[in-house]
Amino acid sequence: MTATGPLMLLDTASLYFRAFYGVSDSVKAPDGTPVNAVRGLLDMIARLVVDHRPTRLVACWDEDWRPAFRVQAIPSYKAHRVAEGSAEQEEVPDTLAPQVPVIAEVLTALGIARAGAAGYEADDVIGTLTARESGHGPVLVVTGDRDLFQLVDDDAPVRVLYTIRGIKDIEQVDTARLTEKYAVASGSAYADMAVLRGDPSDGLPGVAGIGEKTAAALLARYGDLPTLLAARDADDPGLTATQRRRLTEAADYLAVAPGVVRVADDAPVQLAPRPGLPDALDNPGALDLPRTPADPEALVDLTERWGLESSVRRVLTALAQH
């Protein structure tokens, strides 16, 4: 691998959910089918390419939104998001679900790389591609999910472009921003804080009575989670009796939670096939942004069928100029 321009990694599901809720459902295809998520995501890609000038871009995909290894460790992991009557399917709005395959088809026709890993979430795909890139060039992670703040690393460098609201308001998150907002000194420390704090939206209970501020203060004192837990076990006087008790009561959770919260860096990532383009990560140019569509005929058909003319035109213009 040789040094190149920025690699941009999209947390695709996070972004199309944001687009779905950020773009009116009155945006429809000629047959009346809502395409607000498709249009919103394409518009976001066009804006990101123009504003941040990546030379490579990957739409990272959830092949398994609730991986078995995480559920085995913490059975409540994302349990509240399981669709009623289903043991495996995520609850997705009825008008969003049919748009997801359309998004995949349009990305393929455009020639934009799309990557997933069997048994893993998009976060793990992003973590793995970020690890592969280490020392070779800057990485920009685009997400609406704070979990990926753990990847922030000024030395690599890795930054997160965090979609705050809708699809237009984006905050750049680096180490200084993590310190300013969360009082943690690194992306790794953010992950440790997330373990302690927990996250109800992911079904992670955290340590009872230890919220974000207390977690950050403990990590500032001890440096990282393993050192904090060693202090707990050694009855370190820097911990109050209550803190020691709470950390002890949560021992079973704390033994497994880091493996759930931290994204994988070794997932078996595979690229989805694209006409005429490399289909293996190690192939030269496999992640390059295309300047022209991989399958122009399919793109025309998809554009006409789903009424995507303006959004596809914006993406093509951005790609041609990058």
N, C-alpha and C positions, 0 to 999 in steps of 0.2 A: 504494500500500500504506500503511495506517495502522498506528500502534502498537497492539498488542493484547497479550494475555497470552502466556505461554510457548508456544513451538512445540516439540513433542517429536517427534524423528525416530528411528524404530526401524530398526536394522540387522537386518532381519527374519530373514534366514537365520542370522545369528549367534545370534539369540535362539531360533529354533526348534530349532537344533542343541543349544543349551544345555538347552532344555526336554526334548528327546528323551533326552538322557543324564541329566537331572536328575529325571525323573519315571519311575516304574517302568513297564516295558512290559506289566505286568499290567493297566494302565488300557486298557480295550478298549471298542469299540462293541458294541451288542447282537449283531452278527453275528460277533464275535470279532476284528475288525480292530483292531490297536493304534491308539490315538488319544492317546498320551501327549504327543506334540509339540503337537498341537492344543490339548489341555486345558492343558498347561503354558504355552503362549504366551498363551492367553486369560486365564489366572490372573495372568500377569505384567502384561498390559495393565491389568487391573482394579486391581492393586496400584499400578502406576505412576500411573494417573489419580487414585487416592485420595491417594497420598502426595505427588505433585508438582503436582497441579492444573493441568495444561496446558489451554489453551483450544483448541489445535489439535494435531493428531497425524497423522503420516504413517507408514505402514508402507512402508519403502523396500525395493525389490525388485531382485534381481540379474537383469537381462535377459541379461547375458553375464557369467558368473562369471570368465572368463579372456579379457579383451578382446584383440583382435588387435593394437592399438597397443602394449600392454604386452608381448605375446609377441614381437612383431617387435623390440622394443628389447632384451629379455632372454628368450631362448627357454626358459630354465629356469623362467620364472615359473609357479608352481603346477603344473608338469609332473608332479610326483609324485602329484598328486591326480586325474589323469585316469583314468577307469574303464578297467579292462583291456579291450582290444578295441575301445575307442572313441577317436576322435581329438578329441572335443569335450566329451563328457559328464563331469561331475564324479562322482567316486565317492561315492555316498550310500548309507547303510544301506538294505537292502531294505524294512525296515518303516517307514522314514522317508519315502522317496520318494512313496508314495501319499498321505501326509498333507499334502503341500505344496499340492496343488490344493484340498483341503478347507479349509485355512487361508485361501486366497484367497477361496473361496466364502463362508465365514463372515464375513470382514472386509467383503466387498461387501454381504452382507445386513444387517450391522450399520450400514453406512454410513460406516465408517472409511476414510479416504483411503488409497489404495495407489498408489505411484508407482514408475516405472522409466524407463530410458532405453536405447533400442536401442544395443547395442554397448558398454555401460558396466555397471559393478558398482554395487551398492547404495551403496558408499562414495562413488562419484561423484555419485549422486543426493543423498546427504546433504551432500556438499561444495557442490553447486550450490544446494540449498535453503538451506543456511546462508549462502552468499554473497548470495542474494536477500534474506535477512532482515536483513542488516547494517544496524544503526542503527535497526531498527524494533521490536526486542523480544528478550528472552532466548531462547536456543535450548538445549534439552537433548537430547543425542545419547545414545541407549541402545544399548550394544554390548558384546560380549565380546571385541572385537578392538582391541588396542592401537594399530593403525595410525591409528585415528581420534583419538588423542590430539593429532595434528597440528592439529586444528581448535580446540583449547582457546584461548580468548581472553577474558581478563577484561574487556576494554574493550567487547566487542561486546554483551552477554557470551555466550560459548558455554562450556558445561560438558559433560563426558562423565559419564554414569552407567554405570560399568563393572561388568558382571556377573562377579564373581570366581569364584564357584562356584555351579553349579546355576542357580536362577532367583530366589533370595531374597536372596543376599548381594551388595549393590550398594555400590560405592565411588564417591563423588563426586570427580571429578578436575578441578581448576582449576590455574592457574599455580603456586600455592604447592605443590600436590601434585606437579606435574612437577619442580619444583626440588628438593623434598625427596627424591623417589624416584629421579630420573634425572639430577639436577644440570644440567638445562637450563632456560633462562629463559623459554621460550615454546613454544607448539604448533609454530610454524615451526621452531624449533631442534630440537624432538623429531623432526620429519621429516628434518632434516639428519643427526641422529644415527642415525636408522634407515637412511639410505642408507649411512653409513660402517660401521655394525655389521652390516648385512645381516639377513636373517630366513630361516632354513632352512625354516620352515613355509610360506613363500611362494616358496621357490626363489630367493631373492636372496642371492648369495654374499657381499656386503659387501667390505670391504677386508681382505685377509689380515693377521692380526696386530693389527688395530685393533678392540677390543671396545667394549662400552658405555661403560666408564669412560674409556678413552683418547679415544674419540670425543667424549664430553661435555667433557673437559678441553681438547681442541683447539678445540672450538666456543666454550668460555668464553674462550679466548685470542684467537680471531680473529673471533668474532661470528657468522659464518655460513659455509656451505659454499663459496660463490664466493670469499670472502675467503681462506679456508683454501687453496683451490686456487691462487689468485693467489700466495700465500706460497710454496707448493710450487714454482711456476714461477719465482719470483724467488730461489730458494735462501735463503729467509728463515732467519736463524740461530735463530729460535724453534722450528724443527723439527729434530729429531735426524736424523742421516743415515739411520737405519733408517726413520723415519717418512716422510721425503721419498722414499726408495726405494719403500716400499710404496704410497704415494699415486701415484707415477709408474707403477708396474707395473699399478695398477688404473685407469689413465687412461681406457681405453675404457669400462669399467663406469661410472665416475663421470660420464662424458659423457652417459649415457642414464638412469642410475638415478633421478635426481630426477623425471623425467617418468613413471616407473613407480610410485614410492613416493608422490608427492603426488597427492591426490585431485583430480579435475576440479572446476572451479567454473562450468563452462559446458556441462554435459551437456544434451542435448535431452530434458528430463524431461517425461513425460506421465502423467496420472492415468488409472487404470483406471476404466471406466464404473461408475457406481452409480445405481440407480433414483431418479430425481427429484432428483438432486444435481448441482452444477456439475461439469463434466468438463474445465475448463481452469484452470491454475494462477492466472491473473489474475482469475478470476471471484470476486466477493466471497463469502466463506464457503466457498470450495472446500476448505480444509484444516480447517475447524471440526470439533471433536468433535461428533458427533450426540448429541442427548438421547434420541432414540427410533430404533428400527431403520429403515433405508431400505426394507427389504423384509420386513415382519413374517412373511408367509406362508412365504417361502423360509427365513427364520431358524428358524421352527417345524419345518419339514421337515428341515432340516439338524440341528437339535438332537436331534430324535427319532431320525433315522437313525443318527447317530454317537454318541448317548449323551452329549451335552454339557450336560445340564440345569444342573448346578451351576455349571459354568464360565461358561456364557452368562448365567445369572442374576447372577453376580458382576459381569460386565462391564456388563450393563444397569443394575444398581444404581449402579455407579460413574459411568456416563454420565449417568444421571438426576440425580445429585447434583453434577456438576462445575460 
